[in-house]
Amino acid sequence: MANRPRYIFLICPDPQLIKTQVDERLKSSGQDGWEIKPFWGDDEDPLPQAFWTDLTIKSLFPQPKALVVRRAHALKADQWDKLDASVRGLGQDIYPFFCLEGEWKGKKPPVPPALSRRSLYKKARDAGWVWESPGLDQRSMTGFVKAWAAKCGLTFEPGAGQALAMALPTDAVASRLELDKIELAAGAEKIVRKDHVSLVARTGEMPFFDLMDALGQPGAEASIWKRVIDDHSKSAKDQMLFNLIGFLASQARMYWLLAHGGKAAGSPFMLKKKAPLAKRLGAAGVARMIDLAMEAELSLKTGERKYEEALDMLMAGLIDLFQPKTRAGRY
């Protein structure tokens, strides 16, 4: 069995990078069959009893559990006190991940004072059970792209890897959406060419197709809201709301046809990718999608809301509609 940490702190504001770390560390743990159980530190209630049961009571079943506490930086002092006492007797079948997802200010990792004074963090720091990353930037993007290519079995023609690293957005969720397109373009040859880089959406100009994909991706909210905030600062002629409303109308028709077995226009790859979401939305979801678009347009034209408010309300409604409702089932 691999000598893995008893527990670990993942300090990073990017949920995709955290997910990658969890997956890689479980893979290298020396154990198979991990059940990943996510919990949330920023919920109104403290960590639920189910978490403490998994953490402290040995199960009769042999399946090991990874307890992933997302947004753990929001936990209160009394929760850290309880964790401080509880992690001392952990067995090999329990692997807690404490994800500190606060924004970095400068180069210092944002460790809450309520945690930094407690022995469970000091022990982790001294034992090397802490992974830190401020997120992606242009320097770290090269390594991110190389790791992606190695995992997918891709190679680069000369200069393509560097060009791709320069073109990608510094948000791991948004980057992975772009890299999915690059992998598809590489085809059976498994070679990423320079001209493939043109497929990457310009930073800050997320196309509506990519926006719709991101809406259904767990953890993609940050990249979506960044796009909305960027839009607020643009001139009227460049703002996206009315174009987005028109696009939603065409997408609603496509989802309706896919959900009801109709023949929708589009490439087979795109339609296959959209079909599961269309079925999950169903008739009620598609109707809600149209309602959101109409409400945004009407509220703006009648003066009920300002442009920024209408866009924010539309995007919040779409995120709520598209995201899976079982929050406890994702991390």
Solvent accessible surface area in square Angstrom, and as a share of the most:
residue,aa,sasa,rsa
1,M,155,0.69
2,A,45,0.35
3,N,156,0.80
4,R,25,0.09
5,P,23,0.15
6,R,81,0.30
7,Y,1,0.01
8,I,1,0.01
9,F,0,0.00
10,L,0,0.00
11,I,0,0.00
12,C,0,0.00
13,P,29,0.18
14,D,11,0.06
15,P,21,0.13
16,Q,40,0.18
17,L,21,0.10
18,I,0,0.00
19,K,78,0.33
20,T,48,0.28
21,Q,27,0.12
22,V,0,0.00
23,D,55,0.29
24,E,94,0.42
25,R,68,0.25
26,L,13,0.06
27,K,178,0.75
28,S,81,0.52
29,S,1,0.00
30,G,50,0.48
31,Q,32,0.14
32,D,132,0.68
33,G,50,0.48
34,W,33,0.12
35,E,62,0.28
36,I,56,0.29
37,K,49,0.21
38,P,15,0.10
39,F,19,0.08
40,W,21,0.07
41,G,8,0.07
42,D,57,0.29
43,D,66,0.34
44,E,180,0.81
45,D,106,0.55
46,P,85,0.54
47,L,9,0.04
48,P,64,0.40
49,Q,128,0.57
50,A,55,0.43
51,F,0,0.00
52,W,14,0.05
53,T,53,0.31
54,D,18,0.10
55,L,7,0.03
56,T,79,0.46
57,I,111,0.56
58,K,160,0.68
59,S,41,0.26
60,L,176,0.87
61,F,152,0.63
62,P,126,0.79
63,Q,89,0.39
64,P,10,0.06
65,K,28,0.12
66,A,0,0.00
67,L,0,0.00
68,V,0,0.00
69,V,0,0.00
70,R,13,0.05
71,R,85,0.31
72,A,0,0.00
73,H,40,0.18
74,A,34,0.27
75,L,12,0.06
76,K,141,0.60
77,A,42,0.33
78,D,92,0.47
79,Q,16,0.07
80,W,0,0.00
81,D,72,0.37
82,K,99,0.42
83,L,0,0.00
84,D,17,0.09
85,A,64,0.49
86,S,24,0.16
87,V,4,0.02
88,R,158,0.58
89,G,74,0.71
90,L,25,0.12
91,G,38,0.37
92,Q,91,0.40
93,D,30,0.16
94,I,17,0.09
95,Y,2,0.01
96,P,0,0.00
97,F,0,0.00
98,F,0,0.00
99,C,0,0.00
100,L,0,0.00
101,E,11,0.05
102,G,15,0.15
103,E,127,0.57
104,W,40,0.14
105,K,180,0.76
106,G,64,0.62
107,K,189,0.80
108,K,163,0.69
109,P,31,0.20
110,P,37,0.23
111,V,31,0.18
112,P,23,0.14
113,P,91,0.57
114,A,22,0.17
115,L,0,0.00
116,S,38,0.24
117,R,156,0.57
118,R,40,0.15
119,S,54,0.35
120,L,4,0.02
121,Y,14,0.05
122,K,86,0.36
123,K,93,0.39
124,A,0,0.00
125,R,128,0.47
126,D,113,0.59
127,A,46,0.36
128,G,59,0.56
129,W,37,0.13
130,V,32,0.19
131,W,52,0.18
132,E,82,0.37
133,S,18,0.11
134,P,79,0.50
135,G,11,0.10
136,L,21,0.11
137,D,59,0.30
138,Q,84,0.37
139,R,209,0.76
140,S,48,0.31
141,M,0,0.00
142,T,60,0.35
143,G,44,0.42
144,F,31,0.13
145,V,3,0.02
146,K,129,0.55
147,A,64,0.49
148,W,7,0.03
149,A,4,0.03
150,A,82,0.63
151,K,167,0.71
152,C,27,0.16
153,G,49,0.47
154,L,12,0.06
155,T,83,0.48
156,F,60,0.25
157,E,48,0.22
158,P,123,0.77
159,G,37,0.36
160,A,0,0.00
161,G,18,0.17
162,Q,137,0.61
163,A,36,0.28
164,L,0,0.00
165,A,4,0.03
166,M,128,0.57
167,A,31,0.24
168,L,2,0.01
169,P,21,0.13
170,T,67,0.39
171,D,27,0.14
172,A,0,0.00
173,V,10,0.06
174,A,12,0.10
175,S,0,0.00
176,R,65,0.24
177,L,17,0.08
178,E,9,0.04
179,L,0,0.00
180,D,63,0.33
181,K,62,0.26
182,I,0,0.00
183,E,61,0.28
184,L,99,0.49
185,A,39,0.30
186,A,6,0.04
187,G,37,0.35
188,A,108,0.84
189,E,112,0.50
190,K,86,0.36
191,I,49,0.25
192,V,0,0.00
193,R,80,0.29
194,K,109,0.46
195,D,101,0.52
196,H,27,0.12
197,V,22,0.13
198,S,95,0.61
199,L,82,0.41
200,V,15,0.08
201,A,16,0.13
202,R,183,0.67
203,T,92,0.54
204,G,27,0.26
205,E,66,0.30
206,M,26,0.12
207,P,58,0.36
208,F,44,0.19
209,F,104,0.43
210,D,13,0.07
211,L,1,0.01
212,M,2,0.01
213,D,30,0.16
214,A,0,0.00
215,L,0,0.00
216,G,21,0.20
217,Q,69,0.31
218,P,64,0.40
219,G,13,0.12
220,A,0,0.00
221,E,48,0.21
222,A,61,0.47
223,S,8,0.05
224,I,0,0.00
225,W,76,0.27
226,K,110,0.47
227,R,17,0.06
228,V,1,0.00
229,I,112,0.57
230,D,44,0.23
231,D,0,0.00
232,H,52,0.23
233,S,97,0.63
234,K,54,0.23
235,S,62,0.40
236,A,89,0.69
237,K,175,0.74
238,D,76,0.40
239,Q,35,0.16
240,M,6,0.03
241,L,0,0.00
242,F,101,0.42
243,N,101,0.52
244,L,0,0.00
245,I,17,0.09
246,G,46,0.44
247,F,32,0.13
248,L,2,0.01
249,A,62,0.48
250,S,61,0.40
251,Q,9,0.04
252,A,2,0.01
253,R,170,0.62
254,M,14,0.06
255,Y,0,0.00
256,W,114,0.40
257,L,41,0.20
258,L,28,0.14
259,A,30,0.23
260,H,103,0.46
261,G,73,0.70
262,G,33,0.31
263,K,194,0.82
264,A,11,0.08
265,A,93,0.72
266,G,46,0.44
267,S,59,0.38
268,P,114,0.72
269,F,110,0.46
270,M,39,0.18
271,L,31,0.15
272,K,164,0.69
273,K,90,0.38
274,K,9,0.04
275,A,25,0.19
276,P,89,0.56
277,L,26,0.13
278,A,0,0.00
279,K,141,0.60
280,R,114,0.42
281,L,15,0.08
282,G,21,0.20
283,A,45,0.35
284,A,82,0.64
285,G,7,0.06
286,V,2,0.01
287,A,48,0.37
288,R,103,0.38
289,M,0,0.00
290,I,74,0.38
291,D,65,0.33
292,L,9,0.05
293,A,7,0.05
294,M,123,0.55
295,E,85,0.38
296,A,4,0.03
297,E,52,0.23
298,L,116,0.58
299,S,3,0.02
300,L,37,0.18
301,K,137,0.58
302,T,91,0.53
303,G,60,0.57
304,E,126,0.56
305,R,72,0.26
306,K,147,0.62
307,Y,34,0.13
308,E,65,0.29
309,E,85,0.38
310,A,0,0.00
311,L,0,0.00
312,D,48,0.25
313,M,105,0.47
314,L,2,0.01
315,M,0,0.00
316,A,45,0.35
317,G,15,0.14
318,L,0,0.00
319,I,19,0.10
320,D,92,0.48
321,L,24,0.12
322,F,0,0.00
323,Q,11,0.05
324,P,43,0.27
325,K,136,0.58
326,T,102,0.59
327,R,87,0.32
328,A,73,0.57
329,G,64,0.61
330,R,43,0.16
331,Y,35,0.13
